[in-house]
Amino acid sequence: MGNRLVDRVVLVTGGGSGLGRAVVDRFLTEGAKVGVLERNLSRVEELENEYSDSVVCTVGDVSSADDNVRAVTATVEKFGQLDVFVGNAGVYDHRASLESLSMGQIDAAFRELFDINVKGFLLGSKSAIPELRKAKAPSIIFTASVSSVSAGFGGSLYVAAKHAVAGMTRQLAYELAPRIRVNAVAPGYVPTQLGGLESLDASGVKSNPGLSALDLPLQVLPTPYDFTSIYLLLASGESSVMTGSVILADGGTSIWGPGPAVR
């Protein structure tokens, strides 16, 4: 067990599975106390059974202002403070092109995806800021994506939303300086089975492009845990000179690109 986050309290949205769960696990091994906002009850129960008094979980939806406030309140009531907010919960559009979507699908899918992937981060940050302002060396960390900087790794809605996350990172870093640092991690392919959109009847379809190590420049398929050191850096005092940064950690995927679009 490490000690880089001893005496730090972190709130992670979407912390019950995938990359979020890996971040929760890593932060706990580094001595942090962790609050989690997660909509899946069974994942919440699993976390609470495994980590007992080191975590506090709130069952809720990141697109709900009330649920974000409840998560912050529960975390502070349990652990007495909040030092780091990690906006991580998200959904994927399975690279749906604009032409493939009907007008009705665009309307519904836009609202669902942006409510979760963009508004969820804004609501979570808004809820956390009053407590973060009381903390020593407070930090906000967003999960961005290679789609925050490149085209072709998601559909038109997902790529637009992740570009919005990159802009949000820089704008909030500007607004909250010098008190609160704001940065983002932009992974490439992460084998986490990210859920699809209910509005496109794909909530049960998980992201799985079928990549092999040979499809990636570094010839290695990463695990969610492989990205946690970057979150750890941003949550610790070791990144005190960083704010407004979007750290691209895509294994070189954006160098090769996604290949030609299917028409």
C-alpha positions in Angstrom: 0.0 0.0 0.0 1.3 3.5 -0.9 0.8 6.7 1.0 0.6 9.4 -1.7 -3.0 10.2 -0.8 -3.0 9.8 2.9 -5.4 12.4 4.5 -7.0 13.1 1.1 -10.7 12.6 0.4 -11.8 12.0 -3.1 -15.2 11.8 -4.8 -15.4 9.7 -8.0 -18.5 9.6 -10.3 -19.1 6.3 -12.1 -16.7 4.7 -9.7 -18.4 1.3 -9.7 -16.9 -0.2 -12.8 -14.3 0.2 -15.6 -11.9 3.1 -15.4 -13.7 4.7 -12.5 -13.5 1.5 -10.4 -9.8 1.2 -11.2 -9.3 4.8 -10.0 -11.2 4.1 -6.8 -9.1 1.0 -6.1 -5.8 2.8 -6.8 -6.7 5.8 -4.6 -7.7 3.5 -1.7 -4.4 1.7 -1.9 -2.7 5.0 -1.8 -4.4 5.9 1.5 -7.3 8.0 0.4 -10.9 7.9 1.6 -13.3 7.8 -1.3 -16.8 8.8 -2.0 -18.5 7.3 -5.0 -21.6 8.4 -7.1 -22.8 5.3 -8.9 -26.2 4.5 -10.4 -25.9 0.7 -10.2 -26.9 -0.6 -6.8 -25.1 -4.0 -7.1 -21.8 -2.2 -7.9 -22.3 0.0 -4.8 -22.9 -3.0 -2.6 -19.8 -4.6 -4.0 -17.7 -1.6 -3.2 -19.1 -1.2 0.3 -18.6 -4.9 1.1 -15.0 -4.8 -0.1 -13.8 -1.6 1.4 -16.2 -1.0 4.4 -15.3 2.2 6.2 -12.9 3.5 3.6 -15.7 4.3 1.1 -19.1 5.9 1.1 -21.4 5.4 -1.8 -24.4 7.3 -3.2 -26.7 5.6 -5.6 -27.7 8.3 -8.1 -27.5 9.8 -11.6 -24.7 12.3 -12.5 -27.2 14.2 -14.6 -29.2 15.1 -11.5 -28.1 18.1 -9.5 -29.7 16.7 -6.4 -27.8 13.4 -6.7 -24.5 15.3 -7.1 -25.2 17.3 -4.0 -26.2 14.2 -2.0 -22.9 12.5 -3.0 -20.8 15.5 -1.9 -22.8 15.8 1.4 -22.4 12.0 2.1 -18.7 12.2 1.5 -18.1 15.2 3.7 -20.4 13.8 6.5 -18.5 10.5 6.4 -14.9 11.8 6.1 -15.1 15.5 7.2 -13.7 17.1 4.0 -13.4 16.9 0.2 -10.0 17.4 -1.5 -10.5 16.0 -5.0 -13.4 15.6 -7.4 -13.1 13.1 -10.3 -15.8 13.5 -13.0 -15.7 10.1 -14.7 -19.1 8.7 -15.5 -19.9 8.5 -19.2 -21.7 6.7 -22.1 -20.6 6.0 -25.6 -22.4 6.4 -29.0 -20.7 3.4 -30.7 -19.4 5.7 -33.5 -22.8 6.5 -34.8 -22.5 8.9 -37.7 -24.7 11.9 -38.2 -26.2 10.5 -41.4 -27.1 7.2 -39.7 -29.3 9.0 -37.1 -32.9 10.2 -37.6 -33.8 13.7 -36.5 -35.6 12.2 -33.5 -32.6 10.1 -32.6 -30.3 13.1 -32.8 -32.5 15.0 -30.4 -32.9 12.2 -27.8 -29.3 10.9 -28.1 -27.8 14.4 -27.8 -29.7 15.1 -24.6 -28.8 11.8 -23.1 -25.1 11.8 -24.0 -24.5 15.5 -23.2 -26.5 15.2 -19.9 -24.2 12.5 -18.7 -20.8 13.3 -20.4 -20.9 17.1 -20.1 -23.6 18.3 -17.7 -22.7 15.6 -15.3 -19.2 17.0 -15.0 -20.5 20.5 -14.6 -23.0 19.6 -11.9 -20.5 17.5 -10.0 -17.9 20.3 -10.1 -20.5 22.9 -9.0 -21.6 20.7 -6.1 -18.0 20.0 -5.0 -16.5 23.5 -5.3 -17.7 24.9 -2.0 -16.0 22.0 -0.1 -12.9 22.0 -2.3 -12.4 25.7 -1.5 -11.9 24.6 2.1 -9.3 22.0 1.2 -5.6 22.1 1.0 -4.4 21.8 -2.6 -7.8 21.0 -4.0 -8.1 19.4 -7.5 -10.7 18.6 -10.1 -10.0 15.8 -12.6 -12.1 14.9 -15.6 -12.0 11.8 -17.7 -11.7 13.1 -21.2 -10.7 10.9 -24.2 -8.6 10.7 -27.3 -11.9 11.9 -28.8 -11.3 15.2 -27.0 -8.5 15.9 -29.4 -9.1 13.6 -32.5 -11.8 12.6 -34.8 -12.9 9.1 -35.7 -12.8 7.3 -32.3 -16.4 8.0 -31.5 -19.4 9.2 -33.4 -20.4 12.8 -34.0 -22.1 13.2 -30.6 -19.5 11.5 -28.5 -16.6 13.4 -30.1 -18.4 16.7 -29.7 -19.1 15.9 -26.1 -15.5 15.0 -25.3 -14.2 18.1 -27.1 -16.5 20.0 -24.8 -14.8 18.3 -21.8 -11.5 19.6 -23.0 -12.9 23.1 -23.3 -14.6 22.8 -19.9 -11.2 21.7 -18.3 -9.5 24.8 -19.6 -12.3 27.2 -18.8 -12.8 25.9 -15.2 -9.0 26.0 -14.7 -9.2 29.7 -15.7 -12.3 30.4 -13.5 -11.1 28.6 -10.4 -7.4 29.6 -10.4 -5.5 30.0 -8.2 -7.4 28.1 -5.6 -8.5 24.9 -7.4 -6.5 23.1 -10.1 -8.5 21.5 -13.0 -7.1 18.9 -15.3 -8.2 16.0 -17.4 -7.0 12.6 -18.5 -7.6 11.6 -22.1 -7.2 7.8 -22.5 -7.3 6.1 -25.8 -8.8 2.6 -26.1 -9.7 1.3 -22.6 -11.2 -2.2 -22.4 -13.9 -1.2 -20.0 -17.1 -2.2 -21.8 -18.4 1.4 -21.7 -22.2 1.4 -21.9 -24.2 2.7 -24.9 -27.2 5.0 -25.1 -30.7 4.1 -24.0 -32.0 6.5 -26.6 -30.4 4.5 -29.4 -31.6 1.2 -27.8 -27.9 0.4 -27.0 -27.8 0.6 -23.3 -26.9 -3.1 -23.1 -24.3 -2.8 -25.8 -20.8 -2.3 -24.5 -17.9 -0.6 -26.3 -15.7 -3.3 -27.7 -14.0 -2.5 -31.0 -12.3 -5.9 -31.1 -8.8 -4.4 -31.1 -5.8 -6.5 -30.6 -2.4 -5.3 -29.4 -1.2 -5.2 -33.1 -3.8 -2.5 -33.7 -2.0 -0.1 -31.4 1.3 1.6 -31.8 2.8 0.4 -28.5 1.6 -3.2 -29.3 0.0 -3.5 -25.8 -3.7 -3.6 -24.9 -3.9 -1.5 -21.7 -6.0 -2.3 -18.7 -8.0 0.4 -16.8 -5.4 0.2 -14.0 -2.7 1.3 -16.5 -4.2 4.8 -16.5 -4.6 5.3 -12.8 -1.1 6.6 -12.2 -2.0 9.7 -14.2 -5.1 10.3 -12.0 -2.9 9.7 -9.0 -0.4 12.4 -10.2 -3.2 14.9 -10.7 -4.8 14.2 -7.3 -1.5 14.5 -5.4 0.7 17.5 -4.6 3.2 16.3 -7.2 1.2 18.1 -9.9 1.1 21.4 -8.2 2.2 23.3 -11.3 -0.4 21.8 -13.5 -3.8 23.3 -14.3 -5.8 23.4 -17.6 -4.0 20.4 -18.9 -5.5 17.6 -20.9 -3.1 14.7 -20.6 -3.3 12.5 -23.7 -2.7 8.8 -22.8 -3.8 7.0 -25.9 -0.8 4.7 -26.4 -0.1 6.5 -29.6 -3.5 5.7 -31.1 -4.0 9.2 -32.4 -0.8 9.0 -34.3 -2.1 6.1 -36.4 -5.7 7.4 -36.5 -8.9 5.3 -36.6 -8.6 4.4 -40.2 -11.0 5.5 -42.9 -14.7 6.1 -42.1 -17.1 3.5 -43.3 -19.5 5.0 -45.9 
